[in-house]
Amino acid sequence: MIQTFNGAVINAQPPIATISVNKFCVVFTDSTARKSVSLDNAIETRQFINWLLAM
């Protein structure tokens, strides 16, 4: 699935194996690779995590 946050296109392929959060940086492992996404604030971080969990 493809999502756009702050103009950045993020491609995440289910299943999501791990999710790690440090302030506004989210690192996750999907079926293809380990990926890192830096977000601007806590609200965007929460929305992105919820999107990952909904996959």
Helices and strands as residue ranges (DSSP letters): E 2-5, E 8-11, E 18-22, E 25-29, E 34-38, H 42-53
